[in-house]
């Protein structure tokens, strides 16, 4: 059985968070069960972009602080690393509040700059992952519980996509992002290459709606932890009430028989799932061709059926971040306006994920809107 711990934590108060994480890890053996003296321990928070903690885009700095201190108390050397979706790691760490924690605790900020190529054993045969991620003695995964417009939920497994360095992320979106299940398979296969030793989820304030960068903070008041990241995701989704049919990573993991994907093999401790469940957790706006059409017809109707990004001109500063981040280069700035090539767009929503101003919205394709009216 895989054990997932659930603990109540309503505020990001320093002592409360640390004592909450100590209680959270106690049934798992405490931090000492995962960290040995002298081991270099990479903490992998969500450092998507340079947003303040209250935006709920990144892992909260007090969660990071507590884990750094517990790693150090266990005799480990704490490293903090990620490859942000936008901006340098120093800027993201400073704006998110993590840099002050790193400086105050003596942890080491580790930029994911150099990649090492590793061989995959599944559909994807080659991955280039950050050297510090592969060379750390132990990895502690520190995701934020958030919705995700492509994968529905981003938590434990999805957070590991940060091990892909910089612009290589766009390449993966271009290679696998046109198909949600294929992208989910890539995430699962990446996870299998270097599984984290421990996952601790920041769900004190989660993100609902159109996450992972443009959603709304939602008070959930929870911390979750487990040694198996897939199991942690299964329980997190159950707490958030997300239908299994929308959980692409979990579906792929179950089909592949990945350890931890079967709910029957997972037990929980601390709060029960029923006690932890969140009512009316708002999911992202997702509309796709999901009604059993043959592939050739799906491809022809895709432009008219699927959701697509659109600009809100009153919010857009024409900063060009979405254009530069777009994997298929389907966005351009022309005549003082943002223009989308929807036939080239792969609906990965990287543009919305990385827009610093929340200036991009989502709208259904024309045929999809008509179907909804008729139904």
C-alpha positions in Angstrom: 0.0 0.0 0.0 1.1 3.6 -0.7 0.5 6.0 2.2 -0.6 9.6 1.6 -0.7 11.9 4.6 -3.2 14.7 4.8 -2.9 17.5 7.4 -4.9 20.6 8.1 -3.0 24.0 7.7 -5.1 27.1 7.3 -2.5 29.9 7.3 1.0 30.4 6.1 2.3 31.3 9.6 5.9 30.2 10.0 5.6 28.0 13.2 2.2 26.6 12.2 3.5 25.5 8.8 6.6 23.8 10.2 4.7 22.0 12.9 2.1 21.0 10.4 4.7 19.5 8.1 6.3 17.7 11.0 2.9 16.1 11.9 2.4 15.4 8.2 5.6 13.5 7.8 5.4 11.6 11.1 3.4 8.7 9.7 5.9 8.4 6.9 8.8 8.2 9.2 9.7 11.8 9.5 12.2 13.7 7.3 14.9 11.3 8.6 13.3 8.5 6.6 14.1 10.4 3.4 17.3 12.4 4.1 20.6 11.1 5.4 23.5 13.1 6.8 25.6 14.8 4.1 23.2 14.1 1.3 22.6 16.8 -1.3 18.8 17.2 -1.3 17.2 19.0 -4.2 13.9 20.8 -3.3 11.9 21.3 -6.5 9.1 23.9 -5.8 6.8 25.3 -8.4 8.5 28.4 -9.7 6.4 29.1 -12.8 6.8 32.8 -12.9 7.7 35.9 -10.9 4.5 36.4 -9.0 4.0 37.2 -5.3 3.0 34.5 -2.9 -0.6 35.7 -2.5 -1.2 35.0 -6.2 -1.0 31.3 -5.5 1.1 30.7 -8.7 4.2 29.4 -6.9 4.9 27.2 -3.9 4.6 29.4 -0.8 8.0 30.5 0.7 7.0 29.3 4.2 6.4 25.8 3.0 9.8 26.0 1.4 11.4 27.3 4.6 9.9 24.5 6.7 11.2 21.8 4.4 14.7 23.4 4.1 15.0 23.5 7.9 13.8 19.9 8.3 16.3 18.7 5.6 19.1 20.6 7.4 18.0 19.2 10.8 18.3 15.7 9.3 21.8 16.5 8.2 21.2 17.1 4.6 22.4 19.9 2.3 19.4 21.8 0.9 19.4 22.9 -2.7 16.5 24.7 -4.3 16.1 24.5 -8.1 13.7 24.8 -11.0 13.5 26.1 -14.5 10.8 28.8 -14.5 8.4 29.1 -17.4 9.3 32.8 -17.8 12.1 34.9 -16.4 15.3 34.0 -14.7 15.4 31.9 -11.5 16.8 34.8 -9.5 13.9 37.1 -10.4 11.3 34.4 -9.8 12.8 33.4 -6.5 12.9 37.1 -5.4 9.4 37.9 -6.4 7.9 34.7 -5.0 9.5 35.3 -1.6 11.7 32.2 -1.9 15.0 34.0 -2.3 14.8 35.5 1.2 14.1 32.1 2.6 17.1 30.6 0.7 19.3 33.4 2.0 18.1 33.2 5.6 18.4 29.4 5.8 21.7 29.1 4.0 20.2 26.9 1.3 21.6 27.0 -2.2 19.7 28.4 -5.2 20.4 26.0 -8.1 19.6 27.1 -11.6 18.6 24.5 -14.0 20.8 25.6 -16.9 22.7 22.5 -18.1 21.0 19.5 -19.5 22.0 15.8 -19.6 20.5 13.5 -22.2 18.9 10.4 -20.8 17.3 7.5 -22.6 13.6 6.8 -22.2 12.1 3.3 -22.3 8.6 4.2 -23.6 7.1 6.2 -26.4 9.7 8.9 -26.0 13.2 7.7 -26.4 15.2 10.7 -25.3 14.9 13.3 -22.6 17.2 16.2 -21.8 16.9 16.9 -18.1 18.6 19.4 -15.8 21.9 18.1 -14.5 21.2 19.1 -10.8 18.0 17.2 -10.9 19.7 14.0 -12.1 22.7 14.3 -9.8 21.1 15.2 -6.5 21.2 12.4 -3.9 17.5 13.0 -3.0 14.7 15.0 -4.5 11.8 16.5 -2.6 9.0 17.6 -4.9 7.1 20.7 -3.6 4.2 21.3 -6.0 1.4 23.7 -5.6 -2.1 22.3 -6.1 -3.5 24.1 -9.1 -5.8 23.7 -12.0 -4.2 23.5 -15.5 -6.0 24.4 -18.7 -4.3 21.6 -20.6 -3.9 18.8 -18.0 -6.9 19.9 -15.8 -4.7 19.6 -12.7 -1.0 20.3 -12.0 0.4 18.8 -8.8 3.1 16.2 -8.1 3.9 14.6 -11.5 3.3 17.8 -13.6 5.6 19.8 -11.3 8.5 17.6 -12.5 8.3 19.1 -16.0 10.4 21.9 -14.5 13.3 19.5 -14.8 13.2 20.3 -18.5 15.5 23.3 -19.1 14.2 26.6 -20.5 13.1 26.7 -24.1 13.2 22.9 -24.4 9.8 23.0 -22.7 8.4 24.6 -25.9 9.9 21.8 -27.9 8.0 19.2 -25.8 4.8 21.2 -26.2 5.3 21.3 -30.0 6.2 17.6 -30.1 3.4 16.2 -27.8 1.2 19.1 -26.8 -1.3 18.9 -29.6 -2.7 15.8 -27.9 -3.4 15.9 -24.2 -3.0 12.2 -23.7 0.3 12.2 -25.5 1.6 15.1 -23.4 0.4 13.2 -20.3 2.3 10.1 -21.4 5.4 12.3 -21.8 5.0 13.6 -18.3 4.6 10.1 -16.9 7.7 8.8 -18.8 9.7 11.8 -17.5 8.6 11.0 -14.0 9.8 7.4 -14.3 13.3 8.5 -15.3 13.9 10.1 -11.9 11.2 9.7 -9.3 11.2 12.1 -6.4 11.9 10.5 -3.0 9.2 12.6 -1.3 6.4 14.9 -2.4 4.9 17.6 -0.2 2.0 19.5 -1.6 1.2 23.1 -0.8 -2.6 23.2 -0.8 -3.0 25.7 2.0 -4.1 28.2 -0.7 -4.6 26.4 -4.0 -5.5 27.7 -7.4 -8.9 27.0 -9.1 -10.4 28.2 -12.4 -8.1 28.9 -15.3 -4.8 27.9 -13.8 -1.9 27.4 -13.6 -1.0 31.1 -14.1 -4.3 32.9 -14.5 -6.6 31.2 -12.1 -8.0 32.3 -8.7 -6.5 31.6 -5.3 -8.7 29.2 -3.3 -8.5 28.6 0.4 -8.2 24.8 0.8 -6.2 24.6 4.1 -4.3 21.4 3.5 -0.9 19.9 3.2 -0.4 16.5 1.6 2.7 14.2 1.5 3.7 10.8 0.2 6.7 8.9 -1.1 4.8 8.0 -4.4 4.0 11.1 -6.4 1.4 9.4 -8.5 -0.5 8.3 -5.4 -0.3 11.9 -4.1 -1.9 13.1 -7.3 -4.7 10.6 -7.1 -5.6 11.7 -3.6 -5.2 15.4 -4.5 -7.6 15.1 -7.4 -10.1 13.2 -5.2 -10.0 16.0 -2.6 -10.6 18.6 -5.3 -13.4 16.5 -6.8 -11.9 16.3 -10.3 -13.6 13.7 -12.5 -11.3 10.9 -13.6 -12.1 11.4 -17.2 -10.4 14.9 -17.0 -7.3 13.6 -15.3 -5.1 12.8 -18.3 -1.9 12.1 -16.3 -3.7 9.7 -14.0 -5.4 7.9 -16.9 -2.2 7.3 -18.7 -0.5 6.2 -15.5 -3.3 3.7 -14.8 -3.2 2.3 -18.4 0.5 1.8 -18.2 0.2 0.1 -14.8 2.4 2.6 -13.1 2.9 1.9 -9.4 0.6 4.1 -7.3 -2.1 4.8 -9.9 -4.6 2.3 -8.6 -6.7 3.9 -5.9 -7.1 0.5 -4.2 -3.4 0.5 -3.4 -3.5 3.8 -1.6 -4.3 4.5 2.0 -4.4 7.8 3.8 -3.5 9.0 7.2 -4.3 12.1 9.2 -7.4 13.7 7.9 -9.7 11.4 5.9 -10.4 12.2 2.3 -14.0 13.0 3.2 -12.9 15.5 5.8 -10.5 17.1 3.4 -12.8 17.3 0.3 -13.3 20.7 -1.2 -16.7 21.7 -2.5 -17.2 23.3 -5.9 -13.6 23.5 -6.8 -13.7 25.4 -10.1 -12.0 23.6 -13.0 -10.5 25.3 -16.1 -12.4 26.0 -19.2 -11.6 22.9 -21.3 -13.3 22.1 -24.6 -11.9 19.6 -26.9 -12.9 16.9 -29.4 -13.8 14.1 -27.0 -16.8 12.4 -28.5 -15.4 9.4 -30.3 -14.9 11.0 -33.8 -12.4 9.1 -36.1 -9.0 10.7 -36.2 -9.3 12.1 -39.7 -12.5 13.9 -38.8 -11.1 15.2 -35.5 -8.2 16.8 -37.3 -10.5 18.5 -39.9 -13.0 19.8 -37.2 -10.4 20.6 -34.6 -10.3 24.3 -35.4 -14.0 24.7 -35.1 -14.5 22.5 -32.0 -11.7 23.2 -29.6 -11.2 26.0 -27.1 -8.6 28.6 -28.2 -6.8 31.5 -26.6 -7.9 35.1 -27.4 -6.7 38.5 -26.3 -8.4 41.0 -24.0 -7.1 44.2 -25.6 -7.8 46.4 -22.6 -5.3 44.3 -20.5 -2.7 43.5 -23.1 0.6 45.6 -23.0 1.9 43.9 -26.2 4.9 42.7 -24.2 5.6 39.9 -26.6 6.0 37.2 -23.9 3.2 35.0 -25.3 4.6 35.4 -28.8 8.1 34.4 -27.8 6.8 31.5 -25.7 4.4 30.0 -28.3 5.8 26.6 -29.4 4.4 26.6 -32.9 5.0 30.4 -33.4 1.3 31.0 -33.9 1.2 34.5 -32.3 2.4 37.7 -33.8 2.2 41.4 -33.0 1.0 43.3 -36.0 -0.5 46.8 -36.4 -0.5 47.3 -32.7 -2.5 44.2 -32.0 -2.0 40.6 -31.0 -2.9 38.1 -33.8 -3.4 34.3 -33.5 -3.0 31.8 -36.3 -5.5 29.3 -35.0 -4.7 26.7 -37.6 -1.1 26.6 -36.3 -2.1 26.9 -32.6 -1.8 23.5 -30.8 -4.0 24.6 -27.8 -1.3 24.1 -25.2 -2.2 27.5 -23.6 1.4 28.3 -22.8 0.5 31.9 -23.8 -2.1 32.1 -21.0 0.1 30.2 -18.6 2.9 32.7 -19.0 1.1 36.0 -19.6 2.1 38.3 -16.7 -1.0 40.5 -17.0 -3.8 37.9 -17.3 -4.6 39.4 -20.7 -5.5 36.2 -22.5 -8.9 34.5 -22.3 -10.4 31.3 -23.8 -13.3 30.9 -26.1 -14.9 27.9 -27.7 -14.8 27.2 -31.4 -17.9 28.2 -33.4 -19.1 24.6 -33.9 -18.6 23.8 -30.3 -20.7 26.8 -29.2 -23.5 25.6 -31.6 -23.3 22.1 -30.2 -23.7 23.4 -26.7 -26.7 25.5 -27.7 -28.4 22.5 -29.4 -27.7 20.2 -26.4 
